[in-house]
């Protein structure tokens, strides 16, 4: 059955199968291109003696971002100041219709920028929405933040900065035999203290609750994969193979050798959503389920209210949690689907809010993620620093 569906979804019938078996999978562009991850080596040494803002931004652009869209634009036209805006061409109107995740992704950027400033002995005075906050719809051209930089001998370095180049989102299977230590949970919770939110977690000691978390995550993933407009939003930013990744240096990277070869042969169709019973869909649901079942722990962050400032600060808190987890040798992957506000996710959204005791209409689960030990993950692509800068 799987073989029949596979042949159908590739559009190449027996030709596709024969090609795979006779051509082989070598030389298909299945490695991450070095230029796409060059930013993870840190800023060039000369940046330390020129414009310090570019040195800071070299770290800020390594922040986690939903769908890896990297929707940050910075204006450096005023000396000693950075004006952060949202790139309105890099939004997720289907899966993130209220742009809540986009605002959190601007918060992660600001947190890494702030950590980098402290590392250089500078105070970053951050004013959020200096021209007013966006409404509940999409962002507009008004700035998300104004950052004024001032040398300050009293500024203390934050030890979390040392984890910035090591932090990677890990979507692989985790080690179910290794529970998340109490000390690690405490370190993650402590990292959120600068921001007003409630941190919660569950581990292997509560197998019953873990099972419910896994069930909600799997159902929310199924919904996103089988809702045509939401899966197409992911297809629009899916980069298949080394050449596409090197060209775009953003979005969702796919380096699976079979898919890369099929794409080269014109047999991987991204112009339409696969049917719910296609192998492209069922195999992803199965694979995700196996990874979720390997998860020894989940954590969540709940805020009072859900205004734009709260969303940005929740993103700042999440950046700190992931850095704290990295320092503990832990892997992490956000589970955004059940937190998304489009109609098809209404049931998982309600279920996860109820599971973590988030009060309806007054509290919002801003982040929900899986945590555990896993093999090292490769860095996500990043665009060139100059691609973000407007002067």
PEMO-V569016 format. One record per backbone hydrogen bond with DSSP energy under -1.0 kcal/mol. CO is the residue of the C=O (numbers start at 1). NH is the residue of the N-H. If there is no record, write none. Layout:
co & nh
CO & NH
CO & NH
This chain:
co & nh
1 & 5
2 & 6
3 & 7
4 & 8
5 & 9
6 & 10
7 & 13
12 & 15
13 & 17
14 & 18
15 & 19
16 & 20
17 & 21
18 & 22
19 & 23
29 & 242
33 & 36
36 & 382
37 & 40
38 & 41
39 & 42
44 & 47
45 & 48
46 & 49
51 & 54
51 & 55
52 & 56
53 & 57
54 & 58
56 & 59
56 & 60
57 & 61
59 & 62
60 & 63
65 & 68
66 & 69
68 & 251
70 & 72
71 & 87
73 & 85
74 & 390
75 & 83
78 & 81
80 & 149
82 & 147
83 & 75
84 & 144
84 & 145
85 & 73
87 & 90
92 & 96
96 & 99
99 & 103
100 & 104
101 & 105
102 & 106
103 & 107
104 & 108
105 & 109
106 & 110
107 & 111
108 & 112
109 & 113
110 & 114
111 & 115
112 & 116
113 & 117
114 & 118
115 & 119
116 & 120
117 & 122
118 & 121
121 & 152
123 & 150
125 & 148
127 & 146
129 & 132
144 & 129
145 & 84
146 & 127
147 & 82
148 & 125
150 & 123
152 & 155
158 & 161
159 & 162
160 & 163
161 & 164
163 & 166
163 & 167
175 & 178
181 & 185
182 & 186
183 & 187
184 & 188
185 & 189
186 & 190
187 & 191
189 & 192
190 & 193
192 & 195
195 & 197
198 & 302
200 & 300
202 & 298
203 & 206
206 & 210
207 & 211
208 & 212
209 & 213
210 & 214
211 & 215
212 & 216
213 & 217
214 & 218
215 & 219
216 & 220
217 & 221
218 & 222
219 & 223
220 & 224
221 & 225
222 & 226
227 & 230
227 & 231
228 & 232
230 & 234
231 & 235
232 & 236
234 & 237
235 & 238
237 & 252
239 & 254
241 & 245
242 & 246
243 & 247
244 & 248
245 & 249
252 & 239
254 & 241
256 & 260
257 & 261
258 & 262
259 & 263
260 & 264
261 & 265
262 & 267
263 & 266
275 & 278
278 & 282
279 & 283
281 & 285
282 & 286
283 & 287
284 & 288
285 & 289
286 & 290
287 & 291
288 & 292
289 & 293
292 & 295
297 & 371
298 & 202
299 & 369
300 & 200
301 & 366
301 & 367
302 & 198
303 & 364
307 & 311
308 & 312
309 & 313
310 & 314
311 & 315
312 & 316
313 & 317
314 & 318
315 & 319
316 & 320
317 & 321
318 & 322
319 & 323
320 & 324
321 & 325
322 & 326
323 & 327
325 & 330
326 & 329
331 & 372
332 & 170
333 & 370
336 & 339
337 & 340
342 & 345
343 & 346
345 & 349
346 & 350
347 & 351
348 & 352
349 & 353
350 & 354
351 & 355
352 & 356
353 & 358
354 & 357
359 & 362
359 & 363
362 & 305
364 & 303
367 & 301
368 & 335
369 & 299
370 & 333
372 & 331
373 & 175
384 & 387
385 & 388
388 & 74
390 & 76
